[in-house]
């Protein structure tokens, strides 16, 4: 078995480095619409960026939205 060493966080950040907010939105919406399992790690990286750069009140709102929709 071949093991790949890929820093997914670095890859995603580099991949989106020079994109516009419109392009990021389109990528997120396309990933969700396609329901492609391969895109989940990338969405996870974007969520990590959102989470770590959000104030506590926004984190609570995010948790509330997730909790109500699971």
Secondary structure, DSSP 8 states (H G I E B T S, - for coil): -------HHHHHHHHHTT--HHHHHHHHHHHHHHT-GGGHHHHHHHHHHHHHTS-HHHHHHHHHHHHHH-
